[in-house]
């Protein structure tokens, strides 16, 4: 069932891309600071989509990387504390302290 859903989604996406390419076939001039070029409208749309996806990827990756590093530090600290706790649990129990000796007066 999952493969049919994937195939159906891929076909639908391909049809959408073909429709966009044929519907937006006019020439446009893209003007950016220090750059200007002529291209088809669908090419400009594709380029802006790729640039936007790249920017979103960069903005999402940084916090995820930071959280992964923080999680790694915490995991190491937890392992150290668990090791210390295990060491404390395996210590022998000290015998009862002797009763205090009575004070002798001379």
Buried (B, 14 or more C-beta within 10 A) or exposed (E): EEEEEEEEEEEEEEEEEEEBBEEBEEEBEBEEEEEEEEBBBBBBBBEEEEEEEEEEEEEEEEEEEEEEEEEEEEEEEEEEEEEEEEEEEEEEEEEEEEEEEEEEEE
